[in-house]
Amino acid sequence: MIAKTLFKIPFNSLKIFIVAVFFFIYACGSRSPYQGGYRTTTVSFYANKFNGKRTASGEIFSNSKLTGAHHSLPFGSKVEMINTANEKSVIVEINDRAALKGSREFDISQKAFKKIANLEDGVVKIKYRILN
């Protein structure tokens, strides 16, 4: 009887230890600060003078594609953007870098901007989330 009790204690302690280590490793795992729910920011669009110019990713920029610029997201990232005023949405692919002003995290092509607002609006407030 005593031998059975002695063998149970370390085994139970070992199970608790393994579970604790698992949760510690999971909690410390790397996660992008952008993944998850929606964040808010403002967005504007590229001027026509950038058509035909090379982006930071090496692609040729076109205002007729659904693309955008962000200061740090990996090229190829897909971002869903929703205009908070009218709930219109668009998905853009990040293919450029930008040094943006203040609260603005993205510049997007005119085609993408037109899907969520009128060009005359210039800058609009959006909520966005990273899709990949």
WOSUL-V71929 format. One record per run of one state. SS is the DSSP state (hx for helix, st for strand, lp for the rest). FROM is the first residue (numbers start at 0). TO is the last residue. If there is no record, write none. Layout:
{{SS & FROM & TO} {SS & FROM & TO}}
This chain:
{{lp & 0 & 0} {hx & 1 & 26} {lp & 27 & 37} {st & 38 & 44} {lp & 45 & 46} {hx & 47 & 49} {lp & 50 & 52} {st & 53 & 53} {lp & 54 & 58} {st & 59 & 59} {lp & 60 & 65} {st & 66 & 68} {lp & 69 & 76} {st & 77 & 82} {lp & 83 & 87} {st & 88 & 95} {lp & 96 & 102} {st & 103 & 107} {lp & 108 & 108} {hx & 109 & 115} {lp & 116 & 117} {hx & 118 & 120} {lp & 121 & 122} {st & 123 & 129} {lp & 130 & 131}}
